[in-house]
Amino acid sequence: MFRRIAAVLAFATLAACGDTTTYLRESLSTSVTSLPFSEGGERFDLYQIRKTENPSEIAFFVGGSGCTSLSVYLAPYFAALNPEISIYAVDKKGVSKGALGLHCSDTFWENYAYDTLVERNAIALNAVHKLHPDRTISIIGTSEGGPIATALAATHAGVSKLVLIGAGGQTQRQELEQILPRPTFEHLQKTVATSPQSVTDFTLGYPHRYWTSILDHDPRALMQGLDLPTLILIGEKDESVPVASAAVAQSLIKGAELVIWPDADHTFDTPQGPARDQMIARVGDFILR
């Protein structure tokens, strides 16, 4: 039950859209190029959105939680992006092309941990660098992808800009302590501690190994070492990442710009309607600046 709830919530978060039917229709209306490659005997499903023949900017995207395939949500998520920007991103291990994220495979859960996600995205980013050896690349990370994007920006040459969407500079334990009811937060800590490396014991929809890998990951040291143009966007009413965490990131990254979107939640929905397209347009303006 918790696994299915987590998958559905992840799909909604990645879609950043309250109407699933509309979201799926969008995903079928824009083509995504599949660029699979292998390294070390492992397959990597790399995808690209390119709206013009020769885009002026290249960006690498790290998405949020869950097992929805990029072949489904990458195009609609970036529907409002300036056509001069080409986006690349890689699926997580154990995610099949076209997967809607309603059921995550055992392979996915077995490989779902912070260090594994960083390593996989680093390999894919290197592949993109090989495709464009003379170009710099912007890194975009949303939600769970924020800390991963930060790690990529801090450790890879040729990164020109960083964008963090619905992410911050605190540990996840610190963030959850602020947003979860106290009994729920204490239950999470207690149950994960009983089997910290288990991939079959789940709490709040995620295996204990995942929680152990991410709860106390501290991005502050990496952020303090960053010196590149950075845009941080977060909804004023984000229910998954505290605005205070985004403010920590802004204070640590030299010259970072923080945008708090009025009335928006984690998926950039507002009482006035979805603001995802406006937010993505803002990202595009920043990258092309």
C-alpha positions as CSV (number, residue, x, y, z in Angstrom):
1,M,0.0,0.0,0.0
2,F,2.7,2.5,1.0
3,R,4.7,1.7,-2.2
4,R,1.6,2.5,-4.4
5,I,0.9,5.7,-2.5
6,A,4.6,6.8,-2.9
7,A,4.5,6.0,-6.6
8,V,1.3,8.0,-7.2
9,L,2.6,10.9,-5.2
10,A,5.9,10.8,-7.1
11,F,4.0,10.8,-10.4
12,A,2.0,13.8,-9.4
13,T,5.1,15.6,-8.2
14,L,7.0,15.0,-11.4
15,A,4.1,16.0,-13.5
16,A,3.6,19.2,-11.5
17,C,0.0,19.0,-12.8
18,G,-3.2,18.2,-11.1
19,D,-4.9,16.8,-14.2
20,T,-3.2,13.4,-15.0
21,T,-5.1,13.1,-18.3
22,T,-3.9,16.5,-19.5
23,Y,-0.4,15.6,-18.4
24,L,-0.4,12.3,-20.4
25,R,-1.8,14.1,-23.4
26,E,1.1,16.6,-23.2
27,S,3.6,13.8,-23.0
28,L,2.4,12.3,-26.3
29,S,2.4,15.7,-28.2
30,T,6.2,16.4,-27.8
31,S,8.9,14.0,-29.0
32,V,11.7,12.9,-26.8
33,T,14.8,11.4,-28.4
34,S,16.1,8.2,-26.9
35,L,19.9,8.0,-26.7
36,P,20.7,4.8,-24.8
37,F,24.3,3.8,-24.1
38,S,26.2,1.2,-22.1
39,E,29.0,1.6,-19.6
40,G,30.6,-1.1,-17.5
41,G,28.0,-3.6,-18.8
42,E,25.1,-1.5,-17.6
43,R,22.5,0.2,-19.8
44,F,21.7,3.9,-19.4
45,D,18.5,5.3,-20.9
46,L,19.4,8.8,-21.8
47,Y,16.8,11.1,-23.2
48,Q,16.9,14.5,-25.0
49,I,14.4,17.3,-25.8
50,R,15.6,19.4,-28.7
51,K,13.1,21.9,-30.1
52,T,15.5,23.5,-32.6
53,E,18.2,22.0,-34.8
54,N,21.1,23.9,-33.2
55,P,20.1,25.0,-29.7
56,S,22.4,27.6,-28.2
57,E,22.4,26.1,-24.6
58,I,22.7,22.6,-23.2
59,A,21.2,21.6,-19.8
60,F,21.2,18.3,-17.8
61,F,18.2,17.6,-15.7
62,V,17.9,15.5,-12.5
63,G,14.3,14.8,-11.6
64,G,12.6,14.1,-8.3
65,S,11.6,10.9,-6.5
66,G,9.8,8.0,-8.0
67,C,10.0,5.6,-11.0
68,T,8.1,7.5,-13.7
69,S,10.2,7.3,-16.9
70,L,11.6,10.4,-18.4
71,S,10.1,9.3,-21.7
72,V,6.8,10.2,-20.1
73,Y,7.3,13.3,-18.1
74,L,10.4,15.1,-19.5
75,A,8.7,16.8,-22.4
76,P,5.6,18.1,-20.6
77,Y,7.6,19.2,-17.6
78,F,9.7,21.4,-19.9
79,A,7.0,22.4,-22.3
80,A,7.4,26.1,-21.6
81,L,11.2,26.0,-21.9
82,N,12.9,28.4,-24.4
83,P,13.5,26.3,-27.6
84,E,17.1,27.5,-27.6
85,I,17.8,25.1,-24.7
86,S,18.3,21.4,-25.2
87,I,17.6,19.2,-22.2
88,Y,19.2,15.8,-21.4
89,A,18.4,13.4,-18.5
90,V,18.8,9.8,-17.6
91,D,16.3,7.3,-16.2
92,K,17.0,5.7,-12.9
93,K,18.0,2.0,-12.9
94,G,15.1,-0.3,-13.0
95,V,12.8,2.1,-14.8
96,S,11.4,1.0,-18.2
97,K,10.7,3.3,-21.1
98,G,7.1,4.5,-20.8
99,A,6.7,3.6,-17.2
100,L,4.1,5.7,-15.5
101,G,5.5,5.2,-12.0
102,L,2.4,3.4,-10.6
103,H,4.5,0.3,-9.7
104,C,8.3,0.5,-9.1
105,S,10.3,-2.6,-9.9
106,D,12.4,-4.5,-7.4
107,T,15.5,-3.5,-9.4
108,F,14.6,0.1,-8.9
109,W,14.2,-0.2,-5.2
110,E,17.4,-2.2,-4.8
111,N,19.4,0.7,-6.5
112,Y,17.5,3.6,-5.0
113,A,20.0,5.3,-2.8
114,Y,21.7,8.7,-2.9
115,D,25.2,7.6,-3.8
116,T,23.9,5.3,-6.6
117,L,21.8,8.2,-8.0
118,V,24.8,10.5,-8.0
119,E,27.0,8.0,-9.7
120,R,24.4,7.2,-12.4
121,N,23.8,10.8,-13.2
122,A,27.5,11.6,-13.2
123,I,28.1,8.9,-15.8
124,A,25.2,10.3,-17.9
125,L,26.6,13.8,-17.6
126,N,29.9,12.6,-18.8
127,A,28.2,11.1,-21.8
128,V,26.5,14.4,-22.6
129,H,29.9,16.2,-22.3
130,K,31.2,13.7,-24.9
131,L,28.4,14.6,-27.2
132,H,29.2,18.3,-26.8
133,P,32.9,18.5,-26.0
134,D,33.1,22.3,-26.7
135,R,30.0,23.3,-24.8
136,T,29.3,24.2,-21.2
137,I,26.3,22.6,-19.5
138,S,23.7,24.0,-17.0
139,I,22.5,21.6,-14.3
140,I,18.9,21.6,-13.2
141,G,17.8,19.6,-10.2
142,T,14.2,19.4,-8.8
143,S,13.2,18.1,-5.3
144,E,15.2,15.0,-4.6
145,G,17.4,15.9,-7.6
146,G,18.5,19.1,-6.0
147,P,21.3,17.6,-3.8
148,I,22.4,15.4,-6.8
149,A,22.5,18.4,-9.1
150,T,24.6,20.2,-6.5
151,A,27.0,17.3,-6.3
152,L,27.3,17.3,-10.1
153,A,27.9,21.0,-10.3
154,A,30.6,20.8,-7.6
155,T,32.5,17.9,-9.1
156,H,32.3,18.2,-12.9
157,A,34.2,20.6,-15.0
158,G,32.3,22.4,-17.7
159,V,29.2,23.2,-15.7
160,S,28.2,26.8,-16.3
161,K,25.0,27.3,-14.2
162,L,23.0,25.6,-11.5
163,V,19.2,25.6,-11.0
164,L,17.6,24.1,-7.9
165,I,13.8,23.7,-7.9
166,G,12.0,22.8,-4.7
167,A,15.3,22.0,-3.0
168,G,17.5,23.4,-0.3
169,G,20.6,23.3,1.8
170,Q,19.5,21.4,4.9
171,T,19.7,17.7,5.5
172,Q,16.5,15.8,4.8
173,R,16.2,14.9,8.4
174,Q,16.2,18.7,9.3
175,E,13.6,19.3,6.6
176,L,11.3,16.5,7.6
177,E,11.5,17.6,11.2
178,Q,10.0,20.9,10.1
179,I,7.3,19.5,7.8
180,L,6.1,16.2,9.4
181,P,3.9,15.9,12.5
182,R,6.1,15.0,15.4
183,P,4.8,11.4,15.9
184,T,5.3,10.7,12.2
185,F,8.8,12.1,12.2
186,E,9.7,10.0,15.3
187,H,8.2,6.9,13.8
188,L,10.3,7.4,10.7
189,Q,13.5,7.7,12.7
190,K,12.7,4.7,14.9
191,T,11.7,2.3,12.2
192,V,14.5,3.1,9.8
193,A,17.0,2.5,12.6
194,T,15.7,-1.0,13.1
195,S,16.9,-2.2,9.7
196,P,18.9,0.7,8.1
197,Q,20.1,-1.2,5.0
198,S,17.0,-3.0,4.1
199,V,15.5,-2.7,0.7
200,T,12.4,-4.7,1.6
201,D,11.3,-2.8,4.8
202,F,9.4,0.3,3.8
203,T,8.5,3.4,5.9
204,L,6.4,6.3,4.5
205,G,6.6,4.6,1.1
206,Y,10.4,4.3,0.8
207,P,12.8,1.5,1.7
208,H,15.1,1.9,4.7
209,R,18.3,1.9,2.7
210,Y,17.0,4.9,0.7
211,W,16.2,6.8,3.9
212,T,19.6,5.9,5.4
213,S,21.4,7.2,2.3
214,I,19.6,10.5,2.2
215,L,18.5,11.5,5.7
216,D,21.8,12.9,6.9
217,H,23.4,13.8,3.6
218,D,24.6,17.4,4.2
219,P,24.9,19.5,1.0
220,R,26.4,22.5,2.8
221,A,30.1,21.8,2.2
222,L,29.5,21.4,-1.5
223,M,27.4,24.5,-1.6
224,Q,30.0,26.5,0.1
225,G,32.5,25.6,-2.5
226,L,30.3,26.6,-5.5
227,D,31.0,29.8,-7.3
228,L,28.8,29.8,-10.4
229,P,25.5,31.5,-11.3
230,T,22.8,29.7,-9.3
231,L,19.0,30.1,-9.3
232,I,16.9,28.6,-6.5
233,L,13.1,28.4,-6.9
234,I,10.7,27.3,-4.2
235,G,7.0,27.6,-3.6
236,E,6.0,29.8,-0.8
237,K,3.7,27.0,0.5
238,D,6.0,24.1,-0.4
239,E,4.8,21.2,1.8
240,S,7.8,19.0,1.1
241,V,10.8,21.3,1.4
242,P,10.8,24.2,3.9
243,V,11.5,27.6,2.4
244,A,14.0,28.0,5.2
245,S,16.1,25.2,3.6
246,A,16.1,27.0,0.2
247,A,17.2,30.1,2.1
248,V,20.1,28.1,3.6
249,A,21.2,27.1,0.1
250,Q,21.0,30.7,-1.1
251,S,23.2,31.9,1.8
252,L,25.9,29.3,1.1
253,I,26.2,29.5,-2.7
254,K,28.1,32.6,-3.7
255,G,25.9,35.0,-5.6
256,A,22.9,32.6,-5.6
257,E,19.4,34.1,-6.4
258,L,16.4,32.9,-4.5
259,V,12.9,33.1,-5.9
260,I,10.0,32.3,-3.5
261,W,7.0,31.7,-5.7
262,P,3.8,33.3,-4.2
263,D,1.2,30.8,-3.0
264,A,2.9,27.9,-4.8
265,D,3.2,24.4,-3.4
266,H,6.0,21.8,-4.1
267,T,4.7,21.2,-7.6
268,F,4.2,24.9,-8.3
269,D,0.4,24.7,-8.2
270,T,-1.3,27.8,-6.8
271,P,-4.9,28.7,-5.9
272,Q,-5.0,30.6,-9.1
273,G,-3.9,27.6,-11.2
274,P,-0.7,25.8,-12.1
275,A,2.5,28.0,-12.2
276,R,4.8,25.3,-13.6
277,D,5.1,26.8,-17.1
278,Q,5.9,30.3,-15.7
279,M,8.5,28.8,-13.4
280,I,10.1,26.8,-16.2
281,A,10.1,29.9,-18.4
282,R,12.0,31.7,-15.6
283,V,14.5,28.9,-15.6
284,G,15.0,29.3,-19.3
285,D,15.5,33.0,-19.0
286,F,18.2,32.4,-16.3
287,I,20.1,29.8,-18.5
288,L,20.1,32.1,-21.5
289,R,21.0,35.2,-19.5
